[in-house]
Amino acid sequence: MYAKGEIGVSTRPMWQEALGQLSRRSESCLYVEMSQLTFIDVAGVTDLVMTARSLSGHRLLVLDQPPPQVPRILDLFWPGLGGIEVAA
């Protein structure tokens, strides 16, 4: 999945729907390409966390090239969270 632009109050419903569709896929690694994302708020990062937590088995949500605030928010609010990986 590719995310670009901004994820905030006005785009959150579309973001949540896209993450829901992604989580229903059968792959063991689910990728979110974020290099073109210019902004994501804490609620948008929370949606990523909730998606990772919803994955069954040993499935993994991989965040590819997220904005710098994403790993900081993850480390601050969800240190050591499994099921999600940040790829630089």
N, C-alpha and C positions, 0 to 999 in steps of 0.2 A: 504494500500500500504506500502511496506517495502523499505526503502532507506538505502543503505549501501555503504561503500567506500567513494569516493570523488565526489563532484559535482563542476565542474569548466568548463573551456572553452571547453575541449574535450568531456565532458559528458553532457553538457547542452542540446543539441538537444534531447537526450534520456530522460532527466529529464522533459523537456517541453512536450514531447509526453506522458509520464506517467502521468503527472499532468492533461493534457487534457483528457485522458481516465478516470481518477479519477473524474474529474468535470462533466463528462457526466453520472455518476451513479445517481440513484434516491434517495439514502439515504439522510437523513437530516443531519447526521454527517459523514463527510469523514475523515478518519484517515490516517495519514502518520506516520508510526513507524520509528523513526530516531535514535534509540539507537546504531546502528551499523555504523552510518555516522561519518566518521573521519574528513571531511572537507566539507564546503559549502561556496562558495563565495557570495558576495553581490548580484550578478546577479541571483544566485540560490534562494536566499531569496526573491528577487524581483519577481521571478516566483511564489513563494508561495503566495505573496501578490496579484499578478494579478489573480491567481486562486481563492483566497478568494473573491476578488472583483467581479469576474464573476458569483458567485453563486447566484441563484435567491431565493427569499423568505427568510425564516429564516434558511437557510442551513448554516452549520458551518464546517470549515476546522480545524481539531484538529491535532496539532503537538505533537506527543508522544515522550518524552525523546530526544528532539533535543540537538545538541551540544550547549555549553554555548554561543557561539557567535550569535546564532539565536535570542534568546529573546533580546539580547543587540542591534542587528541591527534593529529589529522590533521597539524597544522603541526609538531608535535614529532617524530613518527615518520615521516611521509610528506610532507615539504614538496614542493610543486610537483607532486603526484600528478595526473596527467590522468585524465579519465573520471569524475571526481566533482566535484560542485559543492555548496556550502552556500548555501542561500537563507534569509535571515533573515526 
